[in-house]
Each structure stands twice: as C-alpha cells, then as structure tokens.
Amino acid sequence: MFITFEGGEGSGKSTQSKILYQKLKSEGRKCLLTHEPGGTKIGEEISRILKATYDTPVSGETELLLFNASRAQIVEEVIRPALDKGTIVICDRYADSTLAYQGYGRGIPLRTVRNANNLGTKGLKPDITFFLDIDPRVCFKRKTNKLDRIELEDIRFHEKVRKGFQKISKQEPERFIVIDGTLDAEKISEIIWEHVQKKLNE
C-alpha cells in the first residue's frame, strides 16, 4: 500500500505520517516512511536548492522541474522497490503538492503540471491520500522554525494552494480522505488509523 499525506505548511502532515508509521511498526507491519522533496541523496540536494533564498526570483517552471526530478529519483530508488517487496510506503508530500503549489499557487497550466508529474511519478499513484485541511493563517502561527523560500510567500499564495488541494481532493474522492486540520493531533491520528485499517482489510 502507498499512503501519502498532503496539506499546507504547518498543517500537521509530517507529525501524522510519523504517528502512522509508528503504529504500523508496532503491529509488526513492514513499512517505510519517506518525504518529498528529498528522501534520497540526490533528492536532498534538490530540496536544498528549492528551499534556499536567492537574489533573483525562482520561476514556477524551475520549481516544477526540480520537484519532479527529486520525485523521479525517489520513485525509482525508494518507493517502487519497497512496494514491490510488499512494504507499506508512507510519503510526506507527493505529486498532489506540486499540482497545488505550482499549478494552483503559481498559475502554471494544470495540464503542464500533470504531464510533468506523470513523468516524475512514472505513473505511480497513491492508494490513499490524507489531506489535512486548515486555514494557512492558523498554520503559520504553529511554525517555530525559520521559514524557507516557499513558506515565505505571502498569505494569498498559500490560500491559493489550499483551494487547490480542496479542488484536487474533490476530483478524486475515492482516493482522498479530507480531515479537519484544526482537530487535536490525537483525534486526527485516530481518524487516519481507522481508514488505514479499513483499507488494509480490503
């Protein structure tokens, strides 16, 4: 099974992906936790480039290609081999993030983003995606670390990203589980666990 977590900055997806990983491990399940961008040596180098601040603006197209370069590597090197061995793979962000951020956020035509994503994913789609939906203004109040280049975008950009995630999730209701990100972490983890258990039983 391939499980992904999506949402805006500070939505809690990283926390919840780790909680799910620990729960599955405690049950004796073979599972792997990874993240995007990064997850491989090459991917981490690309992530560093994407998150750094520069004297000149970084184009949306540059972001689109870099995210998918990192994605192509992690699919080839990590995700696909693990799935082939029967391992449950949990990924903190995946292609839906690129559609939300570079498509809806940056305004790159959605067809262009989807075509690039298809190349980066090699057609591999998640079995289930958890979208933690929450107002970005609330999210940024949670942030304690130094903000990276994309996090530093104005609130209007992050509102576009949220609306993008909402539209994407409505287009694929059979894959997406939308969760109110304002719920406490324990309640969110219970909802996630219930859905994962159901999917495993199927």
MOCORMO-V646942 format. One record per run of one state. SS is the DSSP state (hx for helix, st for strand, lp for the rest). FROM is the first residue (numbers start at 1). TO is the last residue. Records with the same first field share a line. If there is no record, write none. Layout:
SS = FROM-TO + FROM-TO
This chain:
lp = 1-1 + 8-12 + 27-30 + 36-40 + 52-59 + 85-87 + 93-94 + 106-109 + 122-127 + 134-135 + 143-154 + 172-175 + 181-184 + 202-202
st = 2-7 + 31-35 + 88-92 + 128-133 + 176-180
hx = 13-26 + 41-51 + 60-84 + 95-105 + 110-121 + 136-142 + 155-171 + 185-201
